[in-house]
Amino acid sequence: MMQNSPITNRSGRTTTPVPTREILIFRGRTGAAYNHHPQVTSLGDRLYATWSSAAVDEDAPGQAMMMSTSDDGGETWAEARALLSAQPGEHGPEILTSEGIHVHGRMLTAYCGSYEYTALGMSYYKVDGCTRKGRPEEPFHQNSHCKILVSRDRGATWNQEGRIDRFVPNLGPQAISSGRLILPGNMCFPYTDDPSGVTGWKMAGVPGLPVGYVDDPDGFLYGKKHRGDDQPLCEGSFYQTADGVIHMMLRTEAGKLAVCESSDNGATYSEPMLTDYSNDNSRFHFGRLPDGRWFGLNTPGPEKGRTPLVLAISNDGVNFDRHYVLGAAPLQDPVTPGFHKYGRYGYPSCHIVGRDMVVIYSISKEDIACVRFPLEVLSSE
């Protein structure tokens, strides 16, 4: 990253607390004490929450994609069930990573990343939970892909109808002004002109990736090495400004987000640039409000335990200079300790339903919770 982007969340900064009430969607329990990667959407009056769930540890073999629904605006939630369960692999069960649901008409399309540990990866997992430090060069993952499942009965039943090879998404797809859907990953961002989001996916992403590159939870490290980047780049989320430019924001370890940009509807992207948008080394969510302004949802305080939770608003897509605090509870330890379990407001994402915004997140990667508030509190002054 040789140059800097002007995108910032600091200039003209103001902070406004938003009164919210935390609603528990799922409490971690024995056999399902790790819960993370949450997303939320709606079909009619029904809200759908999805997330990844494992027995104790992050990304453990056997991790499943879970779903719960609410028919009263998120006040109460149905008992969670597995939208998709892990299947046996060569060296152990596959690992499933929930990446949300896309709504097209009355059709629901769910996205679920899948990979397995190689024999070497499984041996490391059994010793230390598969930390990435000190690993040999051999791949730790195999058979990485994205499963695309469809429901035509409001989520009662699901059938796999698509697949994207060598790719594990980060968030569900978002539409750009042309109607094209873009599915953010770590360093790859496939797109399709199929409005259902099932077929026609074409690969795009950060320039200069090697042939056969696998964009999964390990792949971005190999991408960093191949490109010679000074920072790892991962977990993209984007917004499109009025000039048609797509700004794909990327997580780094520098306490600030990076961005690569596309001016051809997501077919190609620029070299990444470092922004001045602070981030607590966590996933985030960007998009556009119904009134035309842009938003960034994240935990912006570097190394603060993923708290507070802030929604930043921008009038121009560059200066995200109005900050609304949606939650400021302190970091808390999980009830059941496990590998990489931390963070008060983990991996927040949001969905606009009617005149409200619903924000979902994990707590200590153990519980799943949400808040809902009216968009009218986000002053346009």
LINWO-V389780 format. One record per residue. RES is the residue in three letters. SS is DSSP state (H for helix, E for strand, C for the rest). OMEGA is omega in radians with two decimals (* if undefined). Layout:
# LINWO-V389780
RES:SS:OMEGA  RES:SS:OMEGA
This chain:
# LINWO-V389780
MET:C:-2.99  MET:C:-3.10  GLN:C:-3.10  ASN:E:3.06  SER:E:3.12  PRO:E:-3.12  ILE:E:-3.04  THR:E:2.97  ASN:C:-3.06  ARG:C:-3.01  SER:C:3.11  GLY:C:-2.97  ARG:C:2.97  THR:E:-3.10  THR:E:-3.13  THR:E:3.07  PRO:E:3.08  VAL:C:3.10  PRO:C:3.13  THR:C:3.08  ARG:C:-3.10  GLU:C:3.13  ILE:E:-3.14  LEU:E:3.08  ILE:E:-3.12  PHE:E:3.07  ARG:C:3.11  GLY:C:-3.11  ARG:E:3.12  THR:C:-3.10  GLY:C:3.10  ALA:E:-3.04  ALA:C:3.03  TYR:E:3.14  ASN:E:-2.96  HIS:E:-3.13  HIS:E:-3.06  PRO:E:3.00  GLN:E:-3.09  VAL:E:3.05  THR:E:-3.12  SER:E:2.97  LEU:E:-3.02  GLY:C:-3.14  ASP:C:-3.09  ARG:E:3.01  LEU:E:3.12  TYR:E:3.04  ALA:E:3.09  THR:E:3.12  TRP:E:3.06  SER:E:-3.12  SER:E:3.09  ALA:E:-3.04  ALA:C:-3.08  VAL:C:-2.93  ASP:C:3.06  GLU:C:3.04  ASP:C:3.10  ALA:C:3.03  PRO:C:-3.10  GLY:C:3.13  GLN:C:-3.04  ALA:E:3.00  MET:E:-3.08  MET:E:3.12  MET:E:2.97  SER:E:-3.11  THR:E:3.08  SER:E:3.11  ASP:C:3.14  ASP:C:3.06  GLY:C:3.12  GLY:C:3.11  GLU:C:3.09  THR:C:-3.06  TRP:C:3.13  ALA:C:3.09  GLU:C:-3.10  ALA:C:3.05  ARG:E:3.14  ALA:E:2.97  LEU:E:3.10  LEU:E:3.12  SER:C:-3.12  ALA:C:3.09  GLN:C:3.11  PRO:C:3.07  GLY:C:-3.08  GLU:C:-3.08  HIS:C:-3.13  GLY:C:-3.13  PRO:C:3.07  GLU:C:3.07  ILE:E:3.14  LEU:E:3.13  THR:E:-3.11  SER:E:3.14  GLU:E:2.90  GLY:E:-3.07  ILE:E:3.04  HIS:E:-3.11  VAL:E:3.08  HIS:E:-3.05  GLY:C:3.09  ARG:C:-3.05  MET:E:3.07  LEU:E:3.09  THR:E:-3.10  ALA:E:-3.12  TYR:E:-3.08  CYS:E:3.06  GLY:E:3.14  SER:E:2.98  TYR:E:3.07  GLU:E:2.96  TYR:E:2.95  THR:C:3.09  ALA:H:3.13  LEU:H:3.13  GLY:H:3.13  MET:H:3.14  SER:H:3.09  TYR:H:-3.14  TYR:H:-3.10  LYS:H:-3.10  VAL:H:-2.98  ASP:H:-3.14  GLY:C:3.07  CYS:C:3.00  THR:C:-3.06  ARG:C:-3.10  LYS:C:3.05  GLY:C:-3.13  ARG:C:2.97  PRO:C:-3.05  GLU:C:-3.07  GLU:C:-3.14  PRO:C:3.08  PHE:C:-3.11  HIS:E:3.04  GLN:E:3.10  ASN:E:3.13  SER:E:3.13  HIS:E:3.08  CYS:E:3.05  LYS:E:3.11  ILE:E:-3.08  LEU:E:-3.05  VAL:E:3.00  SER:E:3.08  ARG:C:3.14  ASP:C:3.06  ARG:C:3.03  GLY:C:3.13  ALA:C:3.11  THR:C:-3.09  TRP:C:3.07  ASN:E:3.11  GLN:E:-3.11  GLU:E:3.13  GLY:E:-3.12  ARG:E:3.01  ILE:E:-3.09  ASP:E:3.06  ARG:C:-3.08  PHE:E:3.01  VAL:C:-3.06  PRO:C:3.06  ASN:C:3.10  LEU:C:3.01  GLY:C:-3.06  PRO:C:3.00  GLN:E:3.12  ALA:E:2.98  ILE:C:-3.00  SER:C:3.13  SER:C:-3.03  GLY:C:3.10  ARG:C:3.08  LEU:E:3.07  ILE:E:-3.09  LEU:E:-3.05  PRO:E:3.01  GLY:C:3.07  ASN:C:3.09  MET:C:3.08  CYS:E:-3.05  PHE:E:-3.10  PRO:E:-3.11  TYR:E:3.07  THR:E:3.04  ASP:C:3.01  ASP:C:-3.05  PRO:C:3.10  SER:C:3.14  GLY:C:-3.10  VAL:C:-3.00  THR:C:2.99  GLY:C:-3.10  TRP:C:3.09  LYS:E:-3.03  MET:C:3.02  ALA:C:3.10  GLY:E:3.11  VAL:C:-3.11  PRO:C:2.99  GLY:C:3.09  LEU:C:-3.08  PRO:C:3.05  VAL:C:-3.14  GLY:C:-3.13  TYR:C:3.12  VAL:C:-3.09  ASP:E:3.12  ASP:C:-3.06  PRO:C:3.01  ASP:C:-2.96  GLY:H:-3.09  PHE:H:3.08  LEU:H:3.07  TYR:H:3.08  GLY:H:3.10  LYS:H:-3.11  LYS:H:-3.11  HIS:H:-3.10  ARG:H:-3.10  GLY:C:-3.14  ASP:C:3.08  ASP:C:3.12  GLN:C:2.95  PRO:C:-3.13  LEU:C:-3.07  CYS:E:2.96  GLU:E:-3.09  GLY:E:2.94  SER:E:-2.96  PHE:E:2.93  TYR:E:-3.14  GLN:E:3.14  THR:C:-3.02  ALA:C:3.12  ASP:C:3.12  GLY:C:-3.10  VAL:C:3.05  ILE:E:3.14  HIS:E:-3.13  MET:E:-3.13  MET:E:-3.03  LEU:E:3.09  ARG:E:3.03  THR:C:3.03  GLU:C:-3.08  ALA:C:-3.07  GLY:C:3.11  LYS:E:3.09  LEU:E:2.97  ALA:E:3.09  VAL:E:2.86  CYS:E:-2.91  GLU:E:3.13  SER:E:3.09  SER:C:-3.13  ASP:C:3.08  ASN:C:3.03  GLY:C:3.12  ALA:C:3.10  THR:C:-3.11  TYR:C:3.09  SER:C:2.95  GLU:C:3.14  PRO:C:3.06  MET:E:3.08  LEU:E:3.10  THR:E:3.03  ASP:E:3.14  TYR:E:-3.03  SER:E:-3.09  ASN:C:-3.09  ASP:C:3.06  ASN:C:-3.09  SER:C:3.07  ARG:C:-3.02  PHE:C:-3.10  HIS:E:3.10  PHE:E:3.10  GLY:E:-3.07  ARG:E:3.11  LEU:C:3.10  PRO:C:-3.14  ASP:C:3.06  GLY:C:3.09  ARG:C:-3.14  TRP:E:3.12  PHE:E:2.97  GLY:E:-3.13  LEU:E:3.13  ASN:E:2.96  THR:C:-2.91  PRO:C:-3.08  GLY:C:-3.11  PRO:C:3.07  GLU:C:3.12  LYS:C:-3.14  GLY:C:3.14  ARG:C:3.02  THR:C:0.01  PRO:C:3.07  LEU:E:-2.98  VAL:E:2.96  LEU:E:3.14  ALA:E:-3.06  ILE:E:3.13  SER:E:3.05  ASN:C:-3.03  ASP:C:-3.12  GLY:C:3.12  VAL:C:-3.11  ASN:E:3.09  PHE:C:-2.85  ASP:C:2.98  ARG:E:-3.02  HIS:E:3.11  TYR:E:-3.11  VAL:E:-3.10  LEU:E:3.13  GLY:E:-3.10  ALA:C:3.11  ALA:C:-3.14  PRO:C:3.05  LEU:C:3.10  GLN:C:3.14  ASP:C:3.06  PRO:C:3.07  VAL:C:3.11  THR:C:-3.13  PRO:C:3.12  GLY:C:-3.09  PHE:C:3.07  HIS:C:-3.13  LYS:C:3.14  TYR:C:3.02  GLY:C:-3.10  ARG:C:3.12  TYR:C:-2.99  GLY:E:3.00  TYR:E:-3.09  PRO:E:2.97  SER:E:-2.99  CYS:E:3.11  HIS:E:3.10  ILE:E:3.13  VAL:E:-3.07  GLY:C:-3.14  ARG:C:-3.08  ASP:E:2.96  MET:E:3.04  VAL:E:3.13  VAL:E:-3.11  ILE:E:-3.13  TYR:E:3.02  SER:E:3.06  ILE:E:-3.11  SER:C:-3.09  LYS:C:-3.09  GLU:C:3.13  ASP:E:3.06  ILE:E:-3.08  ALA:E:3.11  CYS:E:2.93  VAL:E:3.10  ARG:E:-3.13  PHE:E:-3.14  PRO:E:3.14  LEU:H:-3.11  GLU:H:3.12  VAL:H:-3.13  LEU:C:-3.05  SER:C:3.11  SER:C:-3.14  GLU:C:*
